[in-house]
Amino acid sequence: MRDVKRHPWALGDLVIGRSIVERVDEEARLAYARDEESCGFLIGPLEDPRRLDGMVPLANRANLLHRLDPERYPRTGRTYFDIDSMKFEEAMARFEAENRPVKVLYHSHLDAAAYFSATDAEVAKMGQGEPPWDIAYLVTSVRRGGVDDRKLFVWDPSTQTFAEARLEVDEAR
């Protein structure tokens, strides 16, 4: 277990603006139409650790990797998302330098509930015992092309699992 102070946003209890929720939902619906999970990250001001007010979509590389090497990458973007972790870490450093840190990594589930699957946990941990990034995770459920749920999850070092956390939608933003 890491012996470091956790970022407040990695503990959950976050506030996301309605306009950002709508953008995340739209991205999830568009990805559904492409038969792949959406993915990206949410940012917010350092001085307001709970607030999420920006969204950056990322390319889901799962379908591309599957086409290139289906034996090594048996899952498609319909049930899996894959991001370029080096580009993600570069983005994290860039936004942190601007005092707008990455607080949440998001993705969608197609025709499935908004839960943190065993695969999601493995992706978040990147083959390590615990996640290398001190952030929260948002899962959006898209069924028959429409968003029907979303849930926030955080790493709980005491149980070594991901637990659901509170996410408040600010209707005024």
HELIX and SHEET records of a PDB file:
HELIX    1   1 PRO A    8  LEU A   11  5                                   4    
HELIX    2   2 ARG A   18  ALA A   33  1                                  16    
HELIX    3   3 ALA A   62  LEU A   68  1                                   7    
HELIX    4   4 SER A   85  ALA A   97  1                                  13    
HELIX    5   5 ALA A  118  LYS A  125  1                                   8    
SHEET    1   A 3 ARG A  51  LEU A  52  0                                        
SHEET    2   A 3 LEU A  14  GLY A  17  1                                        
SHEET    3   A 3 LEU A 167  ASP A 170  1                                        
SHEET    1   B 6 GLY A  54  PRO A  57  0                                        
SHEET    2   B 6 CYS A  39  ILE A  43 -1                                        
SHEET    3   B 6 VAL A 102  LEU A 110 -1                                        
SHEET    4   B 6 ALA A 136  ARG A 143  1                                        
SHEET    5   B 6 GLY A 146  ASP A 156 -1                                        
SHEET    6   B 6 THR A 161  ALA A 165 -1                                        
END                                                                             
